[in-house]
Amino acid sequence: MISKYRVMFAVWLVVLLGSVSLSHSAPLACENLLQPLGHLDLNHLEGRRVLVGGSLSNLTLIDRLRRRDSATASFSSNGSPANTNFRRSMLLDNKCHYASYNISLEGSSFTFDNGAVNTTFIHTSCHDCILLSFDVESGKRQHFYLFSRRRQLEQKEIDEFRAQVECLNIYGVRLFSLPRENVKPEWKHD
C-alpha cells in the first residue's frame, strides 16, 4: 500500500514540474516573437510603407501616437547597405512632418540621429511588412512600429503584432486601418 505522504509528494512533484515547464514556455515564445531578422534583403526593404501598428514604452508620448493620423517609412538604396536612405513622414494634428536620414545597415539594425536611436528589424510573418524596434536614448524609450505596403492586415498578423508588444511589456497598441472619410484611425489601449 502506498503511503499518503508518497502520494502527496508525487502530486507536489507533478505540480512543480508542470509549473517549471510553463514558466519556461512563455519566455521562449517571446524570444521567438522578438527575433531580429537574420538576413536583411535590400530588395524587400526598398520602397514606401504605411504605419499599420505602433506602441511606445513612454506614457507621455502615447497621446501623440493616438493623435497621429498616418505615417510612412521608406527606404531607398543604390544596392549598398552602407549607403541607404531612410525617410519618415507623419500627419499629426493636420500638419505634415518629414525627416530623412542617411544610414548604414549593420546586420539587422542601423543607428541614426547622431547615435541616439538604434533601430532593429524584427522578424514578422507579415510578408510585405517591416517591423522596427527603436531603442531611443540607450533604452530610456522604446518605440515599436509595424509598416506594411497594405493599409489593412489580416487578423493573424494583427494578433502576432499584439503578442510581440505584450512580450515587450510596453503600453497600448495603436492600430491604423484603411482610411475612410471622416473616420479617425482605430485606437486600442490594452
Secondary structure, 3 states (H helix, E strand, C coil): CCCHHHHHHHHHHHHHHHHHHHHHHHHHHHHHHCCECCCCCHHHHCEEEEEEEEEECCHHHHHHHHHEEEEEEEEEECCCCCCEEEEEEEEECCEEEEEEEEECCECCEEEECCCCEEEEEECCCCCCEEEEEEEECCCCEEEEEEEECCCCCCHHHHHHHHHHHHHHCCCCCEECCCCECCECCCECCC
